[in-house]
Amino acid sequence: MIGTVAGFLIGFIVDFQTHINDLSNGQFGGFFMIIITASIWTVIAQMGFFAYLTIHRFGLGIFKSAKLWNRVQIVIIAFALFDLMFFRHLLFADEGEGMLGYT
């Protein structure tokens, strides 16, 4: 609920003029759309957090050392960020464009 309210406020502030015009015309579709979008992102964030909690327990059981598991997580995060940068560059870069813009 807190995430939905925060998302609604941010969405309203970002596109303030449009929503004020809609409100003055009696149209509430934009407000409902912001609430639905904020709710969806909140649920996705919560699902990711609880998935991490589950995987974290499995990792601690597999590696037997919290220090080793923390290092493995750092390697996985670095690998994921590199792949995100590399594949964005591979798919969307123009000919001769460097990777710096995709970091």
Distance bins in CASP14 RR format, pairs under 12 A and 6 or more apart:
PFRMAT RR
TARGET T0000
AUTHOR 0000-0000-0000
RMODE 2
METHOD distances of the structure
MODEL  1
1 7 0 0 0 0 0 1 0 0 0 0 0
1 8 0 0 0 0 0 1 0 0 0 0 0
1 35 0 0 0 0 0 1 0 0 0 0 0
1 38 0 0 0 0 0 1 0 0 0 0 0
1 39 0 0 0 0 1 0 0 0 0 0 0
1 42 0 0 0 0 1 0 0 0 0 0 0
1 43 0 0 0 0 0 1 0 0 0 0 0
1 46 0 0 0 0 0 1 0 0 0 0 0
2 8 0 0 0 0 0 1 0 0 0 0 0
2 9 0 0 0 0 0 1 0 0 0 0 0
2 38 0 0 0 0 0 1 0 0 0 0 0
2 39 0 0 0 0 0 1 0 0 0 0 0
2 42 0 0 0 0 1 0 0 0 0 0 0
2 45 0 0 0 0 0 1 0 0 0 0 0
2 46 0 0 0 0 0 1 0 0 0 0 0
3 9 0 0 0 0 1 0 0 0 0 0 0
3 10 0 0 0 0 1 0 0 0 0 0 0
3 11 0 0 0 0 0 1 0 0 0 0 0
3 35 0 0 0 0 0 1 0 0 0 0 0
3 37 0 0 0 0 0 1 0 0 0 0 0
3 38 1 0 0 1 0 0 0 0 0 0 0
3 39 0 0 0 0 1 0 0 0 0 0 0
3 40 0 0 0 0 0 1 0 0 0 0 0
3 41 0 0 0 0 1 0 0 0 0 0 0
3 42 1 0 1 0 0 0 0 0 0 0 0
3 43 0 0 0 0 1 0 0 0 0 0 0
3 44 0 0 0 0 0 1 0 0 0 0 0
3 45 0 0 0 0 1 0 0 0 0 0 0
3 46 0 0 0 0 1 0 0 0 0 0 0
4 10 0 0 0 0 0 1 0 0 0 0 0
4 11 0 0 0 0 0 1 0 0 0 0 0
4 34 0 0 0 0 1 0 0 0 0 0 0
4 35 1 0 0 1 0 0 0 0 0 0 0
4 36 0 0 0 0 1 0 0 0 0 0 0
4 37 0 0 0 0 1 0 0 0 0 0 0
4 38 1 0 1 0 0 0 0 0 0 0 0
4 39 1 0 1 0 0 0 0 0 0 0 0
4 40 0 0 0 0 1 0 0 0 0 0 0
4 41 0 0 0 0 1 0 0 0 0 0 0
4 42 1 0 1 0 0 0 0 0 0 0 0
4 43 0 0 0 0 1 0 0 0 0 0 0
4 45 0 0 0 0 0 1 0 0 0 0 0
4 46 0 0 0 0 0 1 0 0 0 0 0
5 11 0 0 0 0 0 1 0 0 0 0 0
5 12 0 0 0 0 0 1 0 0 0 0 0
5 34 0 0 0 0 0 1 0 0 0 0 0
5 35 0 0 0 0 1 0 0 0 0 0 0
5 38 1 0 0 1 0 0 0 0 0 0 0
5 39 0 0 0 0 0 1 0 0 0 0 0
5 42 0 0 0 0 1 0 0 0 0 0 0
6 12 0 0 0 0 0 1 0 0 0 0 0
6 13 0 0 0 0 0 1 0 0 0 0 0
6 34 0 0 0 0 0 1 0 0 0 0 0
6 35 0 0 0 0 0 1 0 0 0 0 0
6 38 1 0 0 1 0 0 0 0 0 0 0
6 39 0 0 0 0 0 1 0 0 0 0 0
6 41 0 0 0 0 0 1 0 0 0 0 0
6 42 0 0 0 0 1 0 0 0 0 0 0
6 45 0 0 0 0 0 1 0 0 0 0 0
7 13 0 0 0 0 1 0 0 0 0 0 0
7 14 0 0 0 0 1 0 0 0 0 0 0
7 34 1 0 0 1 0 0 0 0 0 0 0
7 35 0 0 0 0 1 0 0 0 0 0 0
7 36 0 0 0 0 0 1 0 0 0 0 0
7 37 0 0 0 0 1 0 0 0 0 0 0
7 38 1 1 0 0 0 0 0 0 0 0 0
7 39 0 0 0 0 1 0 0 0 0 0 0
7 40 0 0 0 0 0 1 0 0 0 0 0
7 41 1 0 0 1 0 0 0 0 0 0 0
7 42 1 0 0 1 0 0 0 0 0 0 0
7 45 0 0 0 0 0 1 0 0 0 0 0
8 14 0 0 0 0 0 1 0 0 0 0 0
8 15 0 0 0 0 0 1 0 0 0 0 0
8 19 0 0 0 0 0 1 0 0 0 0 0
8 30 0 0 0 0 0 1 0 0 0 0 0
8 31 1 0 0 1 0 0 0 0 0 0 0
8 32 0 0 0 0 0 1 0 0 0 0 0
8 33 0 0 0 0 0 1 0 0 0 0 0
8 34 1 0 1 0 0 0 0 0 0 0 0
8 35 1 0 1 0 0 0 0 0 0 0 0
8 36 0 0 0 0 1 0 0 0 0 0 0
8 37 0 0 0 0 1 0 0 0 0 0 0
8 38 1 0 1 0 0 0 0 0 0 0 0
8 39 0 0 0 0 1 0 0 0 0 0 0
8 41 0 0 0 0 0 1 0 0 0 0 0
8 42 0 0 0 0 0 1 0 0 0 0 0
9 15 0 0 0 0 0 1 0 0 0 0 0
9 16 0 0 0 0 0 1 0 0 0 0 0
9 19 0 0 0 0 0 1 0 0 0 0 0
9 31 0 0 0 0 0 1 0 0 0 0 0
9 34 0 0 0 0 1 0 0 0 0 0 0
9 35 0 0 0 0 0 1 0 0 0 0 0
9 38 0 0 0 0 1 0 0 0 0 0 0
10 16 0 0 0 0 0 1 0 0 0 0 0
10 34 0 0 0 0 1 0 0 0 0 0 0
10 37 0 0 0 0 0 1 0 0 0 0 0
10 38 1 0 0 1 0 0 0 0 0 0 0
10 41 0 0 0 0 0 1 0 0 0 0 0
10 42 0 0 0 0 0 1 0 0 0 0 0
11 18 0 0 0 0 0 1 0 0 0 0 0
11 19 0 0 0 0 1 0 0 0 0 0 0
11 30 0 0 0 0 1 0 0 0 0 0 0
11 31 0 0 0 0 0 1 0 0 0 0 0
11 33 0 0 0 0 1 0 0 0 0 0 0
11 34 1 0 1 0 0 0 0 0 0 0 0
11 35 0 0 0 0 1 0 0 0 0 0 0
11 36 0 0 0 0 0 1 0 0 0 0 0
11 37 0 0 0 0 1 0 0 0 0 0 0
11 38 1 0 0 1 0 0 0 0 0 0 0
11 41 0 0 0 0 0 1 0 0 0 0 0
12 18 0 0 0 0 1 0 0 0 0 0 0
12 19 1 0 1 0 0 0 0 0 0 0 0
12 20 0 0 0 0 1 0 0 0 0 0 0
12 22 0 0 0 0 0 1 0 0 0 0 0
12 23 0 0 0 0 1 0 0 0 0 0 0
12 30 0 0 0 0 1 0 0 0 0 0 0
12 31 1 0 0 1 0 0 0 0 0 0 0
12 33 0 0 0 0 0 1 0 0 0 0 0
12 34 1 0 0 1 0 0 0 0 0 0 0
12 35 0 0 0 0 1 0 0 0 0 0 0
12 37 0 0 0 0 0 1 0 0 0 0 0
12 38 0 0 0 0 1 0 0 0 0 0 0
13 19 0 0 0 0 1 0 0 0 0 0 0
13 20 0 0 0 0 0 1 0 0 0 0 0
13 34 0 0 0 0 0 1 0 0 0 0 0
14 34 0 0 0 0 1 0 0 0 0 0 0
14 37 0 0 0 0 0 1 0 0 0 0 0
14 38 0 0 0 0 0 1 0 0 0 0 0
15 21 0 0 0 0 0 1 0 0 0 0 0
15 22 0 0 0 0 1 0 0 0 0 0 0
15 30 0 0 0 0 1 0 0 0 0 0 0
15 31 0 0 0 0 0 1 0 0 0 0 0
15 33 0 0 0 0 0 1 0 0 0 0 0
15 34 0 0 0 0 1 0 0 0 0 0 0
15 37 0 0 0 0 0 1 0 0 0 0 0
16 22 0 0 0 0 0 1 0 0 0 0 0
16 23 0 0 0 0 0 1 0 0 0 0 0
16 34 0 0 0 0 0 1 0 0 0 0 0
17 23 0 0 0 0 0 1 0 0 0 0 0
17 24 0 0 0 0 0 1 0 0 0 0 0
18 24 0 0 0 0 0 1 0 0 0 0 0
18 25 0 0 0 0 0 1 0 0 0 0 0
18 27 0 0 0 0 0 1 0 0 0 0 0
18 29 0 0 0 0 0 1 0 0 0 0 0
18 30 0 0 0 0 1 0 0 0 0 0 0
18 31 0 0 0 0 0 1 0 0 0 0 0
18 33 0 0 0 0 0 1 0 0 0 0 0
18 34 0 0 0 0 0 1 0 0 0 0 0
19 25 0 0 0 0 0 1 0 0 0 0 0
19 26 0 0 0 0 0 1 0 0 0 0 0
19 27 0 0 0 0 1 0 0 0 0 0 0
19 28 0 0 0 0 1 0 0 0 0 0 0
19 29 0 0 0 0 1 0 0 0 0 0 0
19 30 1 0 0 1 0 0 0 0 0 0 0
19 31 1 0 0 1 0 0 0 0 0 0 0
19 32 0 0 0 0 0 1 0 0 0 0 0
19 33 0 0 0 0 0 1 0 0 0 0 0
19 34 1 0 0 1 0 0 0 0 0 0 0
19 35 0 0 0 0 0 1 0 0 0 0 0
20 26 0 0 0 0 0 1 0 0 0 0 0
20 27 0 0 0 0 0 1 0 0 0 0 0
20 30 0 0 0 0 0 1 0 0 0 0 0
20 31 0 0 0 0 0 1 0 0 0 0 0
21 27 0 0 0 0 1 0 0 0 0 0 0
21 30 0 0 0 0 0 1 0 0 0 0 0
22 28 1 0 0 1 0 0 0 0 0 0 0
22 29 1 0 0 1 0 0 0 0 0 0 0
22 30 1 0 1 0 0 0 0 0 0 0 0
22 31 1 0 0 1 0 0 0 0 0 0 0
22 32 0 0 0 0 0 1 0 0 0 0 0
22 33 0 0 0 0 0 1 0 0 0 0 0
22 34 0 0 0 0 0 1 0 0 0 0 0
23 29 0 0 0 0 0 1 0 0 0 0 0
23 30 0 0 0 0 1 0 0 0 0 0 0
23 31 1 0 0 1 0 0 0 0 0 0 0
27 33 0 0 0 0 0 1 0 0 0 0 0
28 34 0 0 0 0 0 1 0 0 0 0 0
28 35 0 0 0 0 0 1 0 0 0 0 0
29 35 0 0 0 0 1 0 0 0 0 0 0
29 36 0 0 0 0 1 0 0 0 0 0 0
29 37 0 0 0 0 0 1 0 0 0 0 0
30 36 0 0 0 0 1 0 0 0 0 0 0
30 37 0 0 0 0 1 0 0 0 0 0 0
30 38 0 0 0 0 0 1 0 0 0 0 0
31 37 0 0 0 0 0 1 0 0 0 0 0
31 38 0 0 0 0 0 1 0 0 0 0 0
32 38 0 0 0 0 0 1 0 0 0 0 0
32 39 0 0 0 0 0 1 0 0 0 0 0
33 39 0 0 0 0 0 1 0 0 0 0 0
33 40 0 0 0 0 0 1 0 0 0 0 0
34 40 0 0 0 0 0 1 0 0 0 0 0
34 41 0 0 0 0 0 1 0 0 0 0 0
35 41 0 0 0 0 0 1 0 0 0 0 0
35 42 0 0 0 0 0 1 0 0 0 0 0
36 42 0 0 0 0 0 1 0 0 0 0 0
36 43 0 0 0 0 0 1 0 0 0 0 0
37 43 0 0 0 0 0 1 0 0 0 0 0
37 44 0 0 0 0 0 1 0 0 0 0 0
38 44 0 0 0 0 0 1 0 0 0 0 0
38 45 0 0 0 0 0 1 0 0 0 0 0
39 45 0 0 0 0 0 1 0 0 0 0 0
39 46 0 0 0 0 0 1 0 0 0 0 0
40 46 0 0 0 0 0 1 0 0 0 0 0
40 47 0 0 0 0 0 1 0 0 0 0 0
41 47 0 0 0 0 0 1 0 0 0 0 0
41 48 0 0 0 0 0 1 0 0 0 0 0
42 48 0 0 0 0 0 1 0 0 0 0 0
42 49 0 0 0 0 0 1 0 0 0 0 0
43 49 0 0 0 0 0 1 0 0 0 0 0
43 50 0 0 0 0 0 1 0 0 0 0 0
44 50 0 0 0 0 0 1 0 0 0 0 0
44 51 0 0 0 0 0 1 0 0 0 0 0
45 51 0 0 0 0 0 1 0 0 0 0 0
45 52 0 0 0 0 0 1 0 0 0 0 0
46 52 0 0 0 0 0 1 0 0 0 0 0
46 53 0 0 0 0 0 1 0 0 0 0 0
47 53 0 0 0 0 0 1 0 0 0 0 0
47 54 0 0 0 0 0 1 0 0 0 0 0
48 54 0 0 0 0 1 0 0 0 0 0 0
48 55 0 0 0 0 1 0 0 0 0 0 0
48 56 0 0 0 0 0 1 0 0 0 0 0
49 55 0 0 0 0 0 1 0 0 0 0 0
49 56 0 0 0 0 0 1 0 0 0 0 0
50 56 0 0 0 0 0 1 0 0 0 0 0
50 57 0 0 0 0 0 1 0 0 0 0 0
51 57 0 0 0 0 0 1 0 0 0 0 0
51 58 0 0 0 0 0 1 0 0 0 0 0
52 58 0 0 0 0 0 1 0 0 0 0 0
52 59 0 0 0 0 0 1 0 0 0 0 0
52 73 0 0 0 0 1 0 0 0 0 0 0
52 76 0 0 0 0 0 1 0 0 0 0 0
52 77 0 0 0 0 0 1 0 0 0 0 0
53 59 0 0 0 0 0 1 0 0 0 0 0
53 60 0 0 0 0 0 1 0 0 0 0 0
54 60 0 0 0 0 0 1 0 0 0 0 0
55 61 0 0 0 0 0 1 0 0 0 0 0
55 62 0 0 0 0 0 1 0 0 0 0 0
55 69 0 0 0 0 0 1 0 0 0 0 0
55 72 0 0 0 0 0 1 0 0 0 0 0
55 73 0 0 0 0 1 0 0 0 0 0 0
55 76 0 0 0 0 1 0 0 0 0 0 0
56 62 0 0 0 0 0 1 0 0 0 0 0
56 63 0 0 0 0 0 1 0 0 0 0 0
56 66 0 0 0 0 1 0 0 0 0 0 0
56 69 1 0 0 1 0 0 0 0 0 0 0
56 70 0 0 0 0 0 1 0 0 0 0 0
56 72 0 0 0 0 0 1 0 0 0 0 0
56 73 0 0 0 0 1 0 0 0 0 0 0
56 76 0 0 0 0 0 1 0 0 0 0 0
57 63 0 0 0 0 0 1 0 0 0 0 0
57 66 0 0 0 0 0 1 0 0 0 0 0
57 69 0 0 0 0 0 1 0 0 0 0 0
58 69 0 0 0 0 1 0 0 0 0 0 0
58 72 0 0 0 0 0 1 0 0 0 0 0
58 73 0 0 0 0 0 1 0 0 0 0 0
59 65 0 0 0 0 0 1 0 0 0 0 0
59 66 0 0 0 0 1 0 0 0 0 0 0
59 68 0 0 0 0 1 0 0 0 0 0 0
59 69 1 0 1 0 0 0 0 0 0 0 0
59 70 0 0 0 0 0 1 0 0 0 0 0
59 71 0 0 0 0 0 1 0 0 0 0 0
59 72 1 0 0 1 0 0 0 0 0 0 0
59 73 0 0 0 0 1 0 0 0 0 0 0
59 76 0 0 0 0 0 1 0 0 0 0 0
60 66 1 0 0 1 0 0 0 0 0 0 0
60 67 0 0 0 0 0 1 0 0 0 0 0
60 68 0 0 0 0 1 0 0 0 0 0 0
60 69 1 0 1 0 0 0 0 0 0 0 0
60 70 0 0 0 0 1 0 0 0 0 0 0
60 72 0 0 0 0 0 1 0 0 0 0 0
60 73 0 0 0 0 0 1 0 0 0 0 0
61 68 0 0 0 0 0 1 0 0 0 0 0
61 69 0 0 0 0 1 0 0 0 0 0 0
61 72 0 0 0 0 0 1 0 0 0 0 0
62 68 0 0 0 0 1 0 0 0 0 0 0
62 69 1 0 0 1 0 0 0 0 0 0 0
62 72 0 0 0 0 1 0 0 0 0 0 0
63 69 1 0 1 0 0 0 0 0 0 0 0
63 70 0 0 0 0 1 0 0 0 0 0 0
63 71 0 0 0 0 1 0 0 0 0 0 0
63 72 1 0 0 1 0 0 0 0 0 0 0
63 73 0 0 0 0 1 0 0 0 0 0 0
63 75 0 0 0 0 0 1 0 0 0 0 0
64 72 0 0 0 0 0 1 0 0 0 0 0
65 71 0 0 0 0 1 0 0 0 0 0 0
65 72 0 0 0 0 1 0 0 0 0 0 0
66 72 0 0 0 0 0 1 0 0 0 0 0
66 73 0 0 0 0 0 1 0 0 0 0 0
67 73 0 0 0 0 0 1 0 0 0 0 0
67 74 0 0 0 0 0 1 0 0 0 0 0
68 74 0 0 0 0 0 1 0 0 0 0 0
68 75 0 0 0 0 0 1 0 0 0 0 0
69 75 0 0 0 0 0 1 0 0 0 0 0
69 76 0 0 0 0 0 1 0 0 0 0 0
70 76 0 0 0 0 0 1 0 0 0 0 0
70 77 0 0 0 0 0 1 0 0 0 0 0
71 77 0 0 0 0 0 1 0 0 0 0 0
71 78 0 0 0 0 0 1 0 0 0 0 0
72 78 0 0 0 0 0 1 0 0 0 0 0
72 79 0 0 0 0 0 1 0 0 0 0 0
73 79 0 0 0 0 0 1 0 0 0 0 0
73 80 0 0 0 0 0 1 0 0 0 0 0
74 80 0 0 0 0 0 1 0 0 0 0 0
74 81 0 0 0 0 0 1 0 0 0 0 0
75 81 0 0 0 0 0 1 0 0 0 0 0
75 82 0 0 0 0 0 1 0 0 0 0 0
76 82 0 0 0 0 0 1 0 0 0 0 0
76 83 0 0 0 0 0 1 0 0 0 0 0
77 83 0 0 0 0 0 1 0 0 0 0 0
77 84 0 0 0 0 0 1 0 0 0 0 0
78 84 0 0 0 0 0 1 0 0 0 0 0
78 85 0 0 0 0 0 1 0 0 0 0 0
79 85 0 0 0 0 0 1 0 0 0 0 0
79 86 0 0 0 0 0 1 0 0 0 0 0
80 86 0 0 0 0 0 1 0 0 0 0 0
80 87 0 0 0 0 0 1 0 0 0 0 0
81 87 0 0 0 0 0 1 0 0 0 0 0
81 88 0 0 0 0 0 1 0 0 0 0 0
81 102 0 0 0 0 0 1 0 0 0 0 0
81 103 0 0 0 0 1 0 0 0 0 0 0
82 88 0 0 0 0 0 1 0 0 0 0 0
82 89 0 0 0 0 0 1 0 0 0 0 0
82 90 0 0 0 0 0 1 0 0 0 0 0
82 99 0 0 0 0 0 1 0 0 0 0 0
82 102 0 0 0 0 0 1 0 0 0 0 0
82 103 0 0 0 0 1 0 0 0 0 0 0
83 89 0 0 0 0 0 1 0 0 0 0 0
83 90 0 0 0 0 0 1 0 0 0 0 0
83 91 0 0 0 0 0 1 0 0 0 0 0
83 102 0 0 0 0 0 1 0 0 0 0 0
84 90 0 0 0 0 0 1 0 0 0 0 0
84 91 0 0 0 0 0 1 0 0 0 0 0
84 99 0 0 0 0 0 1 0 0 0 0 0
84 102 0 0 0 0 1 0 0 0 0 0 0
84 103 0 0 0 0 1 0 0 0 0 0 0
85 91 0 0 0 0 0 1 0 0 0 0 0
85 92 0 0 0 0 0 1 0 0 0 0 0
85 93 0 0 0 0 0 1 0 0 0 0 0
85 98 0 0 0 0 0 1 0 0 0 0 0
85 99 1 0 0 1 0 0 0 0 0 0 0
85 100 0 0 0 0 1 0 0 0 0 0 0
85 101 0 0 0 0 1 0 0 0 0 0 0
85 102 1 0 1 0 0 0 0 0 0 0 0
85 103 1 0 1 0 0 0 0 0 0 0 0
86 92 0 0 0 0 0 1 0 0 0 0 0
86 93 0 0 0 0 0 1 0 0 0 0 0
86 98 0 0 0 0 0 1 0 0 0 0 0
86 99 1 0 0 1 0 0 0 0 0 0 0
86 102 0 0 0 0 1 0 0 0 0 0 0
86 103 0 0 0 0 0 1 0 0 0 0 0
87 93 0 0 0 0 0 1 0 0 0 0 0
87 99 0 0 0 0 0 1 0 0 0 0 0
87 102 0 0 0 0 1 0 0 0 0 0 0
88 97 0 0 0 0 0 1 0 0 0 0 0
88 98 0 0 0 0 0 1 0 0 0 0 0
88 99 0 0 0 0 1 0 0 0 0 0 0
88 101 0 0 0 0 1 0 0 0 0 0 0
88 102 1 0 1 0 0 0 0 0 0 0 0
88 103 0 0 0 0 1 0 0 0 0 0 0
89 96 0 0 0 0 0 1 0 0 0 0 0
89 97 1 0 0 1 0 0 0 0 0 0 0
89 98 1 0 0 1 0 0 0 0 0 0 0
89 99 1 0 1 0 0 0 0 0 0 0 0
89 100 0 0 0 0 1 0 0 0 0 0 0
89 101 0 0 0 0 1 0 0 0 0 0 0
89 102 1 0 1 0 0 0 0 0 0 0 0
89 103 0 0 0 0 1 0 0 0 0 0 0
90 97 0 0 0 0 0 1 0 0 0 0 0
90 98 0 0 0 0 0 1 0 0 0 0 0
90 99 0 0 0 0 1 0 0 0 0 0 0
90 102 0 0 0 0 1 0 0 0 0 0 0
91 97 0 0 0 0 0 1 0 0 0 0 0
91 102 0 0 0 0 1 0 0 0 0 0 0
92 98 0 0 0 0 0 1 0 0 0 0 0
92 99 0 0 0 0 0 1 0 0 0 0 0
92 101 0 0 0 0 0 1 0 0 0 0 0
92 102 1 0 0 1 0 0 0 0 0 0 0
93 99 1 0 0 1 0 0 0 0 0 0 0
93 100 0 0 0 0 0 1 0 0 0 0 0
93 101 0 0 0 0 1 0 0 0 0 0 0
93 102 1 0 0 1 0 0 0 0 0 0 0
94 101 0 0 0 0 0 1 0 0 0 0 0
94 102 0 0 0 0 0 1 0 0 0 0 0
END
